[in-house]
Amino acid sequence: MTNLGVEELVRIDHVFITHSHLDHVAGLALLVDSIQGKRTSPITVHGTEKVIASLKKHLFNWVLWPDFAAIPSNEQPSLRWQTVEPGKDIVIGSRRLTPHAVNHTVGSAAYLVNSARAGFIFTGDMASTPELWTALKAEKKLSKVIVDCSFTNADMELAAKSMHFCPRSLIDDIRGVDRSVEFLIYHLKPGQEDQIMRELADDGEGRPFRALKCGDEFIF
């Protein structure tokens, strides 16, 4: 998580979208605009069929934002869409990415990323999804999980209604995950960060939880 300059943005070849909510796609709109005319090939944007359909209809529609899949032309666009399917691997260089369906808005997906040395998963926003943790039991290289925990336990009902985790629901969901796996927490509601992390530490039975910060970098 860091701030990138234009020269760094231009080097991005692939973007993986977990779901279509604004806080997760606004950066995509600005990214494609920033690199317009500075690349010789389009950025490939990966997402499930329903997520891509939502982005085409509601964002890249010439009303909220230009359709960069047709700019500067249909033959030479600034972005191209690539549909992913849960359970089907995408191989990019030496890395293998596997989408997994998660319980959030329609079409949401987490992405498991494996290199030759290690693996991590970025869940995107989600609520209880037992099938995800069951699938991850077979991933021997998994060392980190980047996961949403948006609300305090006092707002458990709101967390469930909006399909997010609070500390209690997250801890209940991950009981079967190996205790050596580090959980990196993101999407904490402003002003509630310290309370959420305290509740995770108090109820987490010794599991390693850490709040992500801007500037954190991880090499896999």
Secondary structure, 3 states (H helix, E strand, C coil): CCCCCHHHHHCCCEEECCCCCHHHHHHHHHHHHHHCCCCCCCEEEEEEHHHHHHHHHHCECCCCECCCCCCECCCCECEEEEEECCCCCEEECCEEEEEEECECCCCCEEEEEECCCCEEEECCCCECCHHHHHHHCCCCCEEEEEEECCCCHHHHHHHHHCCCCCHHHHHHHCCCCCCCCEEEEECCCCCCHHHHHHHHHHHCCCCCEEECCCCCCCCC
